[in-house]
Amino acid sequence: MPPTPLHLSSRSRRTTEQPISWLIQQAVENRDLISLAAGLVDEETLPAAEVVQACEAILRDGPRARAALQYGTTQGLASLRQQLLERLRAADGLTPADHKLAASDVVLTTGSQQLLYLLGETLIDPGDLVIVEAPTYFVFQGTLRSLGARILSVPVDHDGLDVEVLAELLDRLERTGEIHRLRFIYVCDYFQNPTGRTLSLPRRQRLVELVERHSRRQRILIVEDAAYRELRYDGPDLPSIKSFDPENQYVVLAQTFSKPCAPGLKTGFGVLPRDLMEPVLLLKGNHDFGSSNLLQHVLDDLLASGAYDRHVARLRRAYRRKRDALTAALAEHFPASSGIRWTRPDGGLYVWLTFPEGTETGPSSALMRAALRENVLYVPGEFCYDGSSGPVPRHEARLSFGVASEEQLREGVARLARAAAAARAERSELAAIEL
Ligand SMILES: Cc1ncc(COP(=O)(O)O)c(C=O)c1O
């Protein structure tokens, strides 16, 4: 007899499979596949020796070992939070007098994904509005849908989120009386996932001015996802959006150790306005009342010993070479006459490819079918749009140079070029039949 049906919560029923599952399934089912889709990091540079050393330093020292193997606090290890605060100040060129921030404004989480989820859980009731970039980080888009948020989006151009389009949207929400439903604006501001673009300095400042102006009755937040900030290969660093929020009121900064160190540590952190910290911690108490204490001790040690900075410097060199290998291969295989364009990011892990209009890249497109036959995978660009703010472009793709080796990147692009040629041939055949 079949079991009687389960009752699932409305949140569970709103939650659909993340597109990432489909991508992972393709890679798992086919070991010969070169995945230019996965957001995984480079395997050769993972800091195994450094983590062994940090673990030994902690576990061979009785009191440290006992502290690290015990439960920690919900907010996370105080010495690590202090180090993170000081590093943020140094990166942004701020003094304690410039900025009202303390280690008590920092929370450690199980990856930045947990922080993003907690922010959603703390701030969003079903039907509330969130503004994201178009295109945006597709995993968080799925999370927002699951929480019942109504998503609005603002396009990204060469300088990141178009703040003037945002200004018009905010004015419109004022006019329609919906501004009070807007909870936050989510921006991935360094080498954005998925386009690789970075929010320009003037736009950072303007973004904070805009939320201040529209926060008369109720505060609107900016969630600054700086996951890739440390992975810069060219040009000078830019100050965080958070640095334009001296009273610590409007900006939540989310960062992670997954990309610049190791995703297996699954540790992220947030810098939060003071009145947001307590509600977030209460909900984090429901999740886990604290992320892995041992891993926080390991990171505390890696930062204090200088091993972390040396590692990030090494990573930058390795990823710079990989970015160059990928973009050189694209230039070789896709001449200007192909009409295919791509971004050349100054950092991060992603290149955004734009095919000529009409060349569909979706999961059931001719291009995807040909790519899978050729054993290469990309992320269909349409996964990164919500569709609630206008038509979804169907001719874009995200390529990652994270996990593939330089040789695999070159081979992957050659395969993609063959797939594009096959898809083009299929389209012309179809067009001929239709004539
Ligand atoms: C933009 C962005 N934010 C957040 C995350 C979440 O990473 P984690 O939970 O491993 O810190 C990712 C992972 O790919 C990401 O690309």
The ligand as an SDF file (V2000), in Angstrom:
LIG
                    3D

 16 16  0  0  0  0  0  0  0  0999 V2000
   28.4590   35.0290   -5.2230 C   0  0  0  0  0  0  0  0  0  0  0  0
   28.4760   33.8970   -4.2610 C   0  0  0  0  0  0  0  0  0  0  0  0
   28.0000   34.0900   -3.0300 N   0  0  0  0  0  0  0  0  0  0  0  0
   27.9750   33.1050   -2.1220 C   0  0  0  0  0  0  0  0  0  0  0  0
   28.4440   31.8430   -2.4210 C   0  0  0  0  0  0  0  0  0  0  0  0
   28.3480   30.7850   -1.3610 C   0  0  0  0  0  0  0  0  0  0  0  0
   29.5430   30.2390   -1.0220 O   0  0  0  0  0  0  0  0  0  0  0  0
   29.8360   29.5390    0.3660 P   0  0  0  0  0  0  0  0  0  0  0  0
   28.5340   29.1980    1.0170 O   0  0  0  0  0  0  0  0  0  0  0  0
   30.6380   28.3390    0.0360 O   0  0  0  0  0  0  0  0  0  0  0  0
   30.5610   30.5410    1.1850 O   0  0  0  0  0  0  0  0  0  0  0  0
   28.9450   31.5830   -3.7100 C   0  0  0  0  0  0  0  0  0  0  0  0
   29.4150   30.2410   -4.0890 C   0  0  0  0  0  0  0  0  0  0  0  0
   29.6740   29.9400   -5.2140 O   0  0  0  0  0  0  0  0  0  0  0  0
   28.9740   32.6410   -4.6450 C   0  0  0  0  0  0  0  0  0  0  0  0
   29.4250   32.4730   -5.8940 O   0  0  0  0  0  0  0  0  0  0  0  0
  1  2  1  0
  2  3  1  0
  2 15  2  0
  3  4  2  0
  4  5  1  0
  5  6  1  0
  5 12  2  0
  6  7  1  0
  7  8  1  0
  8  9  2  0
  8 10  1  0
  8 11  1  0
 12 13  1  0
 12 15  1  0
 13 14  2  0
 15 16  1  0
M  END
$$$$
